[in-house]
Amino acid sequence: MENTCKRISNTPNSMPVLQGWADLPDDLLQCVLALLSSPSDLAAFIATCPNWHAAFRSAKSTLRTTLFRPLAIRSCASSGDDPVVWELFDPAKPTICIHRVTPPDFLAGMDYECCSYGHAIFSGNAPSLKDTTFAIVDVFTGTSVSPPPCPFFTFVNSCALTAPLDYHNSHFLVEAKHSLFAWRVGSDHWSQCSCPPNSKALEQFVPFKGQLYALEYQQLYTVKLEPQLSLEEVQVVWSIEMSEPDLCEPSLVVCDDMLILLAASIGEAFCLDLSSQPAMWVKMEEEEL
């Protein structure tokens, strides 16, 4: 069967003709993206060809983050001799694989840290044994980006991207050794600042309403990337329910115009009220969720 993406010569005095699926204009592809209704449709769109994947990456952030449920990723191989394959799946339908990709071989010698903005992040020891190397891998394509070695050699407490890699002013943040490190994507160096004296380990980074927040239970900080990397504690009143010692692994979630802290161990959610002075976490009722 003839390839539908094969180019066809234009005849003289004729208008340019679309040469196949790969040549559809970007504005038309953006309209198609808006009509997709499931994670499997999205994965199929992205995997069609490089131009379609590029159209997805250039889509507005609201389209990419609100239209679809988050996908989960798992590593699998049918036997010890088979290469590792990543599978993307919808947590609501875990038995159905939406997309498969083979990750780079060099990741076998690195440790998985987390996922952020559709990228799996890995860390490893630099040959000098003084620095830490990172690999930021696109889970849809398997392509990777590597920052310069980060100037620390110890356990990584947390790390995350501040935005998709191709966004203007996107940074990669790492908290380790009581310091915060930031790499501006595409640059050749890291910025560094010390964490506050009372800080133990930053757990999560979340952008919200033009600010970048860092969570360390029970502290909340804002992170400033420019002109100099810095951390500033936000004065917040923590509710009585949030002070229970069994409240562990809290998660910050942005929902519409709210910054919500989910406390899974006690089954509660709290919304950050920035209109009060100081700010406070307000317990959300079930009907608000």
N, C-alpha and C positions, 0 to 999 in steps of 0.2 A: 504494500500500500504506500502511496506517495506521502511523504512527510508534509503535514499541513503547514509547517513553518518554513518550508523551502521557498526561496525567493523566486518571484516571477518577474521577468524583464518587463519594464514599462514600454509601451509603444509610443512612437513620436506623437506629439500634440495631444497626449492624454494626460489626465489628472493623475497625480501619484495615487497608487493603489496600495492598500494594506497588504503586506506580504505574508501574513499569518498571525497566529496568536501572539507571538513574541513581539510583534510590531504595533500592537494596540497602543494608542496614546495614553499618557499617564493620567489625564483628566478622566478618560473613560474608565480606566482601571480603578480609579478612586470611587467612581459611581458603583462599579461592580462590588468593591469591598463593602460599601455601605449596605448592599443588599444581602450579604452573607448572613446566615442565621445560626451557624453552629461551629464549634471548634474544628470538626472534621472538614467542613467547607473551607475554613480559613487555612488549615494545613495543606489541603489540596491546591488552593490558590497559590500559596507561597512556593510549593514544590513544582509548579508548572514550568517555570523557566526563570533565569536570572532577572529578566526585566520585571516580571510579576513580583518577585521577591523584593526587588528594589522599590517597587510601587508601595508595597506594604510598609517597608521601612520608612518611606517618606510620608506616610499617612499621618494625619494630625493625631496628637497624643490622646485626645478624647475618643477618637475612633478606635484606637488600638487598645485602650485600657477599659472602656466601658461597654463595648459591644459584645465581648466574649468572656466566658468564665475562664479563670486561670487553668492552664494545663499542667499536669504533673509529668515528671520524667522518671524513668526507671532504667537501670542497666541490666542487660540480660545476655546470656549466651547459652546455646543448647548443650555445650559440653566444654570441658576445660581447654580443648584445642581450638575452639571456635573463637573468632574475634568478638570483642565486646561490642554490643549494639545498644544504642539508646532508643528507647521507645517513648513517644509522647502519647498521653492518654487523658481522657476526661475523667476526673475523679468520680463523677456520677456514673460512668460506665467503664470501670477499670479493666474489663475483659476485652475491650475493643482498642486495638492499637491504631492511632490516628496517623502517625508518621514515624519512620525509622531513619536513623542516621548513624554512621560509623564514626566515632570520635578519633582524633589524632592518636597515633601510637605512643607519642611521648608522654601522654597523660598517665600511662601505667606506672610511672615513677613519681607521681605527684599525689597530693592529698586533696580530696574534694572538700570545699569549704561551704558553698551555698549557691543558690541561683538568684539572679538579679536581672530584671528587664530582659528575660529570654536568653540569658547567658549563664552557663555553668562556670563557676570560678574555682580554680585549683591553685594550690600553693606547693612549693618545693624548695629544697635547699640549693642555694647557688654554689658553684664549684669552689668559691673562696671560703665557704663555710662561715661567712660573715654577713651575708645578705640573704634575703628570701625572694624567690622568683614566683611570678604569678602567670597564669594563663586564663584568659577570658574567652570562652568558647561559645559560639552561637549554636544553640541546641537544635535549630532547624537545618543548618547546613554543615556543621562540624568545623567551620573555619574559626581560626583563633587569632587573638590579639594579645601580645605580651608587653606589659610595661617594662621599663628598665628595672633591674634588681632593686628591691626596697631595702633601705639601710637598717635592717634589724635581723636578728637571728634568734627567734624564740617562737612560742606558741601564738597563733593568730586568734584573738578573741572574737573579732567580727570583721566583716568586710561587705561592701556593697557598691553598686554604681549609683550615682545620683540621678541619672537619666539614661536613655538608650545611647549606645556608643556613638551614633552618628548625629546626636543632638549637639547644638552649640553649647560650649562650656560644660560638657559632660565630664564628671570626675569619677575616679575610682578611689574609695576610702578604705583604709585599713586601720584597725585599732589593735595595738600590740605593745607590750613592754611599757605600759602606762603612757603611751604616746599615740597621737592620731596622725596618720600619714595620708596625704592626698596626691593623686597623680591626675593631672589634667590630660585627658585623652589626646594623644598625638605629641605630647611634650617629651622631653628627654630627662626629666628630673622629678623628684618628689618634694612636696612641701611637708613640714612637720611642725607639730606643736605639742606641748605637754598637756596631759589631761589634768583637771582640777585635783588638788591634793586629796579631797575626800572621795574621789572616783576610784572604783575598783575595776570595772570592765564595761565598756559600752556594748549594748546588746543588739541595737537595731538603729537604722537610719531611714527616715521617712520624710519626703518633701511634702509640704502642706502650705498652701496659700502664699507661695513665694518664699517661704522659709524652709530651711532644712533642719529637721529635729533629730536628736540622738537620744535614745532611751537607755537609762541605766536604773533599774528599779531600786529605790524610789527617788530617782532624780531624772529631770528632763532638761536637755540642753538644746540651744540653737548652735548650728555650725555655720561659720562664715568662711567662705572659700577665698574671697577677694576683699581687699588687696593682700591680706595676710590671713593665713589659716588660723582660726581661733575657735574656742568653745566658750559659751556663756550659759550659765545655769538660769533656767526659767523658774521663777518663784511660783510654785504650785502647791495648793492645798490638796493633800491626798485624803480621801474619805476613810472612815473607820474600817469599812469592809476591805479596803485595799491594804490595810496594815496587818492583816492576818498572816502569820508565818507560813501557812500552807499555800499562799498565793505564789505560784511559781510559773516561770516561762510566760510572762505577759507578752502580748503582741500588739503593736500599733497598726491600725488599719485606717486608711482614708476612705470615707464613704460620703460621696457628694461634697457638701461643705462642712463635714464634721471630721475631726480627728478622734478616733475611738480606740480605747485600750481594752482589749479582750483578755479577761482573766479566766482561762479555760478551767482551771482547777476548782473554781467556785461557781462557774457558770454565770458570770456576770459581765456586763459591759459598761464602760464609763466614757463619757464624752467630755472633751476638754473645752471648758468655757473660758475663752480668752477675754471676754468682755468685763469680767470682774477683776479687781485688784486686791490681792494677787489672783492669778488664774486658779481655777479649781477643776478637779475631776468630778463630774456629776453622774450619778448612777442612772442608767437608762432603764426604763420600764420595758416589759416584754412587748407591748404594743408599738414601741418606738423602733424595734429592731426589724 
